Amino acid sequence: MARRSVPLALRSVLIAALALVAAGCGKSKERELYEQRQAACASILGMALVDARQAVFQRELVVGCTGNTNLTLARLSGDTCGGADSGAYLESVCQSVFQWFANDPGLCDVGNGCAYGCEARFNEADAVANGTDAVVCAVRWIP
């Protein structure tokens, strides 16, 4: 019985096609960054703000502080800010938001890019007394 062999050119095309399919199954670079940043966000709880900024790659976008007693504890990981166990804070709490943009349609519902980020909160009294050594007392991932 004669043995058929696949011509070398066809074999090369098949191998290249398989490599492309395999590459398409992996995570995109933006997905990897998204996951790294999400993990970094979770890790900053309890850090000094100066260290938190380093951990989330210096992407601070917004800092708001004055009179933020209307913020609530809802959906914030390990929230120990503002002297309250639930509801509105009893003391003024500051926010720092770290934000990134993605063009990967697999990350976003929009399909043409989105923004995501990390919210860190710290007590205003701590910030006044200790500056950038104020401790992050709550974090929230913003998908």
LINZI-V88869 format. One record per backbone hydrogen bond with DSSP energy under -0.5 kcal/mol. NH is the residue of the N-H (numbers start at 0). CO is the residue of the C=O. E is the energy in kcal/mol with one decimal. If there is no record, write none. Layout:
nh-><NH:NH>
co-><CO:CO>
e-><E:E>
//
This chain:
nh-><3:10:11:12:13:14:15:16:17:18:19:20:21:22:23:24:24:25:31:32:33:34:35:36:37:38:39:40:41:42:43:43:44:45:46:48:49:50:51:52:53:54:55:56:57:58:60:61:63:67:68:70:72:75:76:76:78:79:83:88:88:89:90:92:93:94:95:96:97:98:99:101:104:106:107:113:115:116:117:118:119:119:120:121:123:126:127:128:129:130:132:133:135:136:136:137:138:139:141:142>
co-><1:6:7:8:9:10:11:12:13:14:15:16:17:18:19:20:21:22:27:28:29:30:31:32:33:34:35:36:37:38:39:40:41:135:43:133:131:47:47:48:49:50:51:53:52:55:96:96:94:64:66:67:86:72:74:138:75:136:80:68:70:81:81:67:121:63:119:61:117:58:115:113:102:103:103:101:99:141:97:139:95:117:137:93:91:122:123:124:125:126:129:130:46:120:134:120:76:118:116:140>
e-><-0.5:-2.5:-2.3:-1.8:-2.4:-2.3:-2.3:-2.4:-2.4:-2.1:-2.1:-2.2:-2.6:-2.3:-1.9:-0.8:-0.7:-1.0:-2.2:-2.3:-2.5:-2.4:-2.3:-2.8:-2.3:-2.1:-2.3:-2.4:-1.9:-1.5:-0.8:-1.1:-0.7:-2.5:-2.5:-2.9:-2.7:-0.7:-2.5:-2.5:-1.1:-2.3:-1.9:-1.5:-3.1:-0.7:-3.8:-1.3:-2.3:-1.5:-1.8:-0.6:-1.3:-1.6:-0.5:-2.6:-1.1:-2.5:-1.1:-0.6:-1.7:-2.7:-1.1:-0.7:-3.7:-2.9:-2.9:-2.3:-3.0:-1.7:-2.8:-2.7:-0.6:-1.8:-0.9:-2.0:-2.2:-2.5:-2.5:-3.1:-3.2:-0.5:-2.7:-1.7:-2.4:-2.1:-2.8:-2.3:-2.8:-2.2:-2.1:-1.7:-3.2:-2.6:-0.5:-1.1:-1.0:-2.1:-3.2:-0.7>
//
